[in-house]
Amino acid sequence: MSNYKALLTGVNTFMFDYDGVMTDGRVILQHDDPPLRTANVRDGYVLQLAVKMGYNVVVISGGFSRSMDNRFDTLNIKDAFTGVKNKVEVFEKYIKEKNIDPENVVYMGDDIPDIPVMKRVGVPVSPADAAEEVKEVSLYISDKKGGAGCVRDIIEQVMKVQGKWMTPEAFTW
């Protein structure tokens, strides 16, 4: 796990699961309304910055709701795939269409459905509270939990290694 930073120099694509990575994994169930999720503002800031800086930012999630779509729109994330049953199919189609080398992809997942994609990318990572099986395939485990800054942690690390952190673009939303 200590040498993963050398792999960050070529990263051009960030892929994330949603529930448990961009959120803390909890949903508030309501009688007739869709479940509520919470998101981290600092994760959101760095996600929109990554888009602005030209990185591919992708969400592949089994979950789906209008609130998720609204969050992606707010952050200018155009490549969000929700309600996904087979994450590998979506991953393979996306990298082929965009001509992306899987070695240049960071994928952050937290649970068993993420493992098949994590095994196909150059930099598989996870939040601190990921399932043990996910941690076993991760080259880096954030010290931040899902929904509590793990997304910012890995994006910030990549941008710092690539000399793109704290550039003028960082000071505007």
Helices and strands as residue ranges (DSSP letters): G 4-10, E 13-16, H 41-52, E 56-60, H 66-74, E 79-81, H 87-98, G 102-104, E 105-108, G 112-114, H 115-118, E 123-126, H 132-137, E 140-141, H 150-161, G 168-171
